[in-house]
């Protein structure tokens, strides 16, 4: 058995949501060990920008492709473009996701002097639908499209991006927490379903990383200081800091590689100790 990532060189990985902070850093981490990357994002300019940076900075082949993870035809079109450029696909990272202020309550608890509009009862149902669809269906649909090829050749690895919210749902964000819990369950279900065809399915569950989707909850836009919620999170994280997206790369590479070829159906927290900490 080879104890390195060397045999991953020139393999092909599709990364949905690859134009975002976490997706782009994962793509660059994979490219650093020679993996060819296909960056799918609904914002085509973002996908192409990341692929250009990868080629210029790392010298590894990469393409940026427009793709809507909630549209089967769009994903089929993206897959054809990738196959035409790189041939077979070896890995899939389902990175598309995010939250929305419309699916976020204004208060953590219903207490005296409450206003219904600030609580669960004031959530925008369209916003709830959007967040749940983006995170859950946005994992299911790309898998339906990309993994068919893996099953045919009886080889492949899928890594889904979950969240610590899936284990310990945070206040204010019920749609995001529920959707990521569904991603965990889907990861386990699909791992069993695909197991006899040599296609592994796992997930990583990031703790608190500053991204475009959650910055409004953690950092005050006017002062650039921590919000009360941001302070709560760091107080509950033994390492007492937010994670850096680069710190997701090692676990992701491990799960994609043959070093983990007997691992399927697991969700690995990357959270600075948040899940392990009882608060005392």
DACOR-V959250 format. One record per residue. N is the residue number from 1. PSI is psi in radians with two decimals (999 if undefined). Layout:
BEGIN
n:psi
N:PSI
N:PSI
END
This chain:
BEGIN
n:psi
1:2.37
2:2.15
3:1.07
4:3.09
5:0.19
6:-0.60
7:0.04
8:-0.15
9:2.34
10:0.05
11:2.85
12:2.21
13:2.26
14:2.30
15:1.91
16:2.63
17:0.41
18:-0.17
19:-0.15
20:3.14
21:-0.95
22:-0.80
23:-0.75
24:-0.66
25:-0.66
26:-0.75
27:-0.75
28:-0.62
29:-0.70
30:-0.72
31:-0.50
32:-0.41
33:0.22
34:0.18
35:2.28
36:2.36
37:2.42
38:1.92
39:1.95
40:2.27
41:2.57
42:-0.44
43:1.69
44:-0.68
45:-0.71
46:-0.75
47:-0.78
48:-0.58
49:-0.79
50:-0.77
51:-0.64
52:-0.73
53:-0.70
54:-0.81
55:-0.73
56:-0.72
57:-0.56
58:-0.25
59:0.35
60:2.47
61:2.41
62:2.56
63:2.59
64:2.28
65:2.36
66:2.36
67:2.35
68:1.96
69:-0.13
70:0.14
71:2.01
72:-0.78
73:-0.70
74:-0.71
75:-0.63
76:-0.73
77:-0.74
78:-0.74
79:-0.72
80:-0.74
81:-0.74
82:-0.80
83:-0.71
84:-0.57
85:-0.72
86:-0.20
87:-2.45
88:2.69
89:2.29
90:-0.64
91:2.63
92:2.23
93:2.03
94:1.60
95:-0.12
96:2.37
97:-3.06
98:3.03
99:3.11
100:2.47
101:-0.48
102:-0.33
103:0.42
104:2.24
105:2.67
106:-0.44
107:2.75
108:-0.67
109:2.65
110:2.02
111:-3.11
112:2.61
113:0.45
114:2.80
115:2.22
116:-0.68
117:-0.30
118:-0.07
119:-2.98
120:-0.64
121:-0.24
122:0.08
123:2.48
124:2.04
125:-0.54
126:-0.68
127:-0.70
128:-0.80
129:-0.74
130:-0.85
131:-0.77
132:-0.77
133:-0.80
134:-0.78
135:-0.72
136:-1.06
137:-0.50
138:-0.17
139:-0.69
140:-0.85
141:-0.86
142:-0.61
143:-0.73
144:-0.70
145:-0.86
146:-0.69
147:-0.32
148:-0.70
149:-0.66
150:-0.73
151:-0.70
152:-0.76
153:0.00
154:0.83
155:2.32
156:2.85
157:2.39
158:2.34
159:2.09
160:2.62
161:1.90
162:-2.53
163:2.72
164:-0.36
165:-0.40
166:-0.50
167:-0.75
168:1.55
169:2.27
170:2.69
171:2.75
172:-0.43
173:1.17
174:-0.64
175:-0.80
176:-0.78
177:-0.77
178:-0.70
179:-0.74
180:-0.57
181:-0.63
182:-0.64
183:-0.73
184:-0.84
185:-0.73
186:-0.69
187:-0.82
188:-0.77
189:-0.82
190:-0.59
191:-0.73
192:-0.78
193:-0.62
194:-0.10
195:-0.68
196:-0.09
197:0.26
198:0.59
199:2.05
200:2.58
201:2.08
202:3.12
203:2.72
204:2.57
205:1.59
206:2.53
207:-2.13
208:1.85
209:2.35
210:2.09
211:3.02
212:-0.53
213:-0.55
214:-0.03
215:-0.65
216:-0.38
217:-0.42
218:-0.46
219:2.26
220:2.13
221:-0.53
222:-0.72
223:-0.28
224:0.28
225:2.90
226:2.43
227:2.89
228:-0.64
229:-0.72
230:-0.71
231:-0.72
232:-0.75
233:-0.80
234:-0.59
235:-0.45
236:0.06
237:1.89
238:-0.56
239:-0.13
240:0.71
241:2.84
242:2.68
243:2.77
244:2.36
245:-0.52
246:-0.41
247:-0.01
248:-0.24
249:-0.79
250:-0.81
251:-0.68
252:-0.80
253:-0.75
254:-0.80
255:-0.52
256:-0.48
257:2.96
258:-0.18
259:-0.38
260:0.51
261:-0.09
262:0.29
263:2.10
264:2.56
265:0.37
266:2.72
267:2.02
268:2.08
269:2.43
270:1.54
271:0.21
272:0.34
273:0.08
274:-0.81
275:-0.44
276:-0.22
277:2.20
278:-0.21
279:-0.17
280:999
END
